[in-house]
Amino acid sequence: MTAATISLLTLTALLLAVIPALLMLVNLKVFLPAPEQGRGCEEPAVSVMVPARNEATAIEPCVRAILASRDVALEVVVLDDSSTDGTDAIVRQLAEHDPRVRLVRGRPLPSGWCGKQHACAQLAEAATHDTWMFLDTDVLLAPDAVHRCVAFLDASQASLVSGFPRQVTGSFLEWLLLPLIHFVLLGFLPIARSRVDNSPGLAAGCGQLFVTRRDDYRQAGGHAAIRASLHDGIKLPRAFRRAGLRTDIFDATDIASCRMYTKSLDVWKGLSKNATEGIGAPATILPFTVLLAGGQILPWVLVASGLATGWQGWPAWTVAVAVIAVAFSSLPRILAARRFRQSFSGVLSQPVGIAVFLAIQWVALGRRLLGLQTSWRGRSLTPQ
């Protein structure tokens, strides 16, 4: 490479690394845990709703954790979505010992609906309280979680709020990729602006944990408004915002944990199934590829290239710029590891993780353009 090319690449890498690093520093000041105390002295009455399809391993720990909730009057409504592994029998047994648990039998999946959205829509029909929490089966709540989530809903004055649980990882791709959830969220979404600008494009959420109220849910059209979506984490907040309702997000690290996947293959499939409704969408994949590859991969490649050649042909100042770019590239992962209880060993894997993450987005887009389907929980899915 010529000196001019080296200079241009190092400056580009530095700029693209600085953007998410600085935004994460700003976002960490406003992306806060839910408050410990809500307004008023009365216990909130909450319907905690759990869609379940073939969740025999996860459903009992999930429900028992909800039942251990403090300072809240609750019902736990579980919808069994045509499970074949005995999930329904486990819920029935739990209901026999605790009247707060109720099992709902899911209706057959209609054409044009995603299974999870259809299950959640039916749960909304079954709920008896007016404050609702939609919870994935792989989420485990702390005893004060429900109360604090409702407290955040009150304090934010939003119509829909979403908490981001601590992501528990085990397999290689879990360790490599799941910490990127917080990196992408806090590195590229201006949270403070999203709270004053109600544009759907600034909506964010985590499909693992949503809290809302009956009237707001109905005004937004509920899950019927996103019936074909595979990515409720983004699409449900956008539906609320399109209806003129505010949404917000909070850090649920201290009150909820989630083990989304247990195998590397499932991580790839899980991230692929909704990729084209997020970063892997045709309108966003190119700019995000430039931002992520340029700021998170390029700095490391430049430093590795310089070390391999003994920095031959490099102007002296570009060596410093390249090293600084790597430092800024690493900063968000260091901050996230500390704040969200992630592995510090993953910091050095950032460029590899980003490369694999981008590969998933491009493969998912290619499959979509070719009209190929994927499958999840025994159902064929066609990404939007």
Secondary structure in CASP SS format (residue, H / E / C, confidence):
PFRMAT SS
TARGET T0000
AUTHOR 0000-0000-0000
METHOD secondary structure of the structure
MODEL  1
M C 1.00
T C 1.00
A H 1.00
A H 1.00
T H 1.00
I H 1.00
S H 1.00
L H 1.00
L H 1.00
T H 1.00
L H 1.00
T H 1.00
A H 1.00
L H 1.00
L H 1.00
L H 1.00
A H 1.00
V H 1.00
I H 1.00
P H 1.00
A H 1.00
L H 1.00
L H 1.00
M H 1.00
L H 1.00
V H 1.00
N H 1.00
L C 1.00
K C 1.00
V C 1.00
F C 1.00
L C 1.00
P E 1.00
A C 1.00
P C 1.00
E C 1.00
Q C 1.00
G C 1.00
R C 1.00
G C 1.00
C C 1.00
E C 1.00
E C 1.00
P C 1.00
A E 1.00
V E 1.00
S E 1.00
V E 1.00
M E 1.00
V E 1.00
P E 1.00
A E 1.00
R C 1.00
N C 1.00
E C 1.00
A C 1.00
T C 1.00
A C 1.00
I H 1.00
E H 1.00
P H 1.00
C H 1.00
V H 1.00
R H 1.00
A H 1.00
I H 1.00
L H 1.00
A C 1.00
S C 1.00
R C 1.00
D C 1.00
V C 1.00
A E 1.00
L E 1.00
E E 1.00
V E 1.00
V E 1.00
V E 1.00
L E 1.00
D E 1.00
D C 1.00
S C 1.00
S C 1.00
T C 1.00
D C 1.00
G C 1.00
T H 1.00
D H 1.00
A H 1.00
I H 1.00
V H 1.00
R H 1.00
Q H 1.00
L H 1.00
A H 1.00
E H 1.00
H H 1.00
D C 1.00
P C 1.00
R C 1.00
V E 1.00
R E 1.00
L E 1.00
V E 1.00
R E 1.00
G C 1.00
R C 1.00
P C 1.00
L C 1.00
P C 1.00
S C 1.00
G C 1.00
W C 1.00
C C 1.00
G H 1.00
K H 1.00
Q H 1.00
H H 1.00
A H 1.00
C H 1.00
A H 1.00
Q H 1.00
L H 1.00
A H 1.00
E H 1.00
A H 1.00
A C 1.00
T C 1.00
H C 1.00
D C 1.00
T E 1.00
W E 1.00
M E 1.00
F E 1.00
L E 1.00
D C 1.00
T C 1.00
D C 1.00
V E 1.00
L E 1.00
L E 1.00
A C 1.00
P C 1.00
D C 1.00
A H 1.00
V H 1.00
H H 1.00
R H 1.00
C H 1.00
V H 1.00
A H 1.00
F H 1.00
L H 1.00
D H 1.00
A H 1.00
S H 1.00
Q C 1.00
A C 1.00
S C 1.00
L E 1.00
V E 1.00
S E 1.00
G E 1.00
F E 1.00
P E 1.00
R E 1.00
Q E 1.00
V C 1.00
T C 1.00
G C 1.00
S C 1.00
F H 1.00
L H 1.00
E H 1.00
W H 1.00
L H 1.00
L H 1.00
L C 1.00
P C 1.00
L H 1.00
I H 1.00
H H 1.00
F H 1.00
V H 1.00
L H 1.00
L H 1.00
G H 1.00
F H 1.00
L C 1.00
P C 1.00
I H 1.00
A H 1.00
R H 1.00
S H 1.00
R H 1.00
V H 1.00
D C 1.00
N C 1.00
S C 1.00
P H 1.00
G H 1.00
L H 1.00
A C 1.00
A C 1.00
G C 1.00
C C 1.00
G C 1.00
Q C 1.00
L E 1.00
F E 1.00
V E 1.00
T E 1.00
R E 1.00
R H 1.00
D H 1.00
D H 1.00
Y H 1.00
R H 1.00
Q H 1.00
A H 1.00
G C 1.00
G H 1.00
H H 1.00
A H 1.00
A H 1.00
I H 1.00
R C 1.00
A C 1.00
S C 1.00
L C 1.00
H C 1.00
D H 1.00
G H 1.00
I H 1.00
K H 1.00
L H 1.00
P H 1.00
R H 1.00
A H 1.00
F H 1.00
R H 1.00
R H 1.00
A C 1.00
G C 1.00
L C 1.00
R C 1.00
T E 1.00
D E 1.00
I E 1.00
F E 1.00
D E 1.00
A E 1.00
T E 1.00
D E 1.00
I E 1.00
A E 1.00
S E 1.00
C E 1.00
R C 1.00
M C 1.00
Y C 1.00
T C 1.00
K C 1.00
S H 1.00
L H 1.00
D H 1.00
V H 1.00
W H 1.00
K H 1.00
G H 1.00
L H 1.00
S H 1.00
K H 1.00
N C 1.00
A H 1.00
T H 1.00
E H 1.00
G C 1.00
I C 1.00
G C 1.00
A C 1.00
P C 1.00
A C 1.00
T C 1.00
I H 1.00
L H 1.00
P H 1.00
F H 1.00
T H 1.00
V H 1.00
L H 1.00
L H 1.00
A H 1.00
G H 1.00
G H 1.00
Q H 1.00
I H 1.00
L H 1.00
P H 1.00
W H 1.00
V H 1.00
L H 1.00
V H 1.00
A H 1.00
S H 1.00
G H 1.00
L H 1.00
A H 1.00
T C 1.00
G C 1.00
W C 1.00
Q C 1.00
G C 1.00
W C 1.00
P C 1.00
A H 1.00
W H 1.00
T H 1.00
V H 1.00
A H 1.00
V H 1.00
A H 1.00
V H 1.00
I H 1.00
A H 1.00
V H 1.00
A H 1.00
F H 1.00
S H 1.00
S H 1.00
L H 1.00
P H 1.00
R H 1.00
I H 1.00
L H 1.00
A H 1.00
A H 1.00
R H 1.00
R H 1.00
F C 1.00
R C 1.00
Q C 1.00
S C 1.00
F H 1.00
S H 1.00
G H 1.00
V H 1.00
L H 1.00
S H 1.00
Q H 1.00
P H 1.00
V H 1.00
G H 1.00
I H 1.00
A H 1.00
V H 1.00
F H 1.00
L H 1.00
A H 1.00
I H 1.00
Q H 1.00
W H 1.00
V H 1.00
A H 1.00
L H 1.00
G H 1.00
R H 1.00
R H 1.00
L H 1.00
L C 1.00
G C 1.00
L C 1.00
Q C 1.00
T E 1.00
S E 1.00
W E 1.00
R C 1.00
G C 1.00
R E 1.00
S E 1.00
L E 1.00
T C 1.00
P C 1.00
Q C 1.00
END
